[in-house]
């Protein structure tokens, strides 16, 4: 049996999770995280290419090939966390 305050917290958290504004903010954060993950991974790949492979052509392809799993993961992360936001229902249409 849940204590009354725990039940209130559970109901409030469910209400926040189902709200429209939470889903919009969650979508923006997911987009920001996946984009920054791709950008930082590409920056590290270019740094590795410049320092380790001395800007050779083969080194460039090796470094870019190493970023493919990270890019695929970040796209999957965005798709998994993206929530469809229903359009706002107007009260004028319900009359």
C-alpha positions in Angstrom: 0.0 0.0 0.0 1.3 3.4 -1.0 1.4 6.2 1.5 -0.8 9.1 0.6 2.0 11.4 -0.3 3.6 8.8 -2.5 0.4 8.2 -4.3 0.1 12.0 -4.9 3.6 12.1 -6.3 2.9 9.2 -8.5 -0.3 10.8 -9.9 1.5 14.2 -10.4 4.4 12.6 -12.2 2.1 10.7 -14.5 0.2 14.0 -15.2 3.5 15.8 -16.0 4.6 12.9 -18.2 1.4 13.0 -20.2 1.4 16.7 -20.7 2.0 18.3 -24.1 4.8 20.6 -22.9 6.8 17.7 -21.4 6.7 15.9 -24.7 7.8 19.0 -26.7 10.7 19.6 -24.2 11.7 16.0 -24.3 11.8 16.1 -28.1 14.1 19.1 -28.1 16.4 17.5 -25.5 16.6 14.3 -27.5 17.4 16.3 -30.7 20.1 18.3 -28.9 21.7 15.2 -27.3 21.8 13.1 -30.5 23.1 16.1 -32.6 25.8 16.9 -30.0 26.9 13.2 -29.9 27.4 13.2 -33.7 29.2 16.5 -33.7 31.6 15.5 -30.8 32.3 12.2 -32.4 33.1 13.8 -35.7 35.4 16.3 -34.0 37.3 13.5 -32.2 37.5 11.6 -35.5 39.0 14.6 -37.3 41.4 15.2 -34.4 42.5 11.5 -34.5 42.9 11.8 -38.3 45.1 14.9 -38.0 47.3 13.6 -35.2 47.5 9.9 -35.6 47.2 9.4 -39.4 48.9 12.7 -40.3 46.0 13.7 -42.6 46.4 10.7 -45.0 43.6 9.7 -47.3 43.4 6.2 -45.8 43.4 7.5 -42.3 40.4 9.8 -43.2 38.3 6.8 -44.3 39.3 4.8 -41.3 38.3 7.6 -38.9 35.0 8.2 -40.7 34.2 4.5 -40.7 34.8 4.5 -37.0 32.1 7.1 -36.5 29.4 5.2 -38.3 28.3 3.1 -35.2 28.0 6.2 -33.1 25.9 8.0 -35.7 23.6 5.0 -36.1 23.2 4.9 -32.3 22.5 8.6 -32.0 19.8 8.3 -34.7 18.3 5.3 -32.9 18.4 7.3 -29.6 16.5 10.1 -31.2 13.9 7.9 -32.8 13.5 5.9 -29.5 12.9 9.0 -27.4 10.9 11.1 -29.9 7.3 11.3 -28.8 4.5 12.4 -31.1 2.9 15.5 -29.8 -0.9 15.7 -30.5 -2.2 19.0 -31.8 -3.9 21.2 -29.4 -7.7 20.7 -29.3 -9.6 23.9 -29.7 -12.7 24.3 -27.6 -14.4 26.1 -30.4 -14.5 22.9 -32.5 -16.2 21.0 -29.7 -19.3 23.2 -29.5 
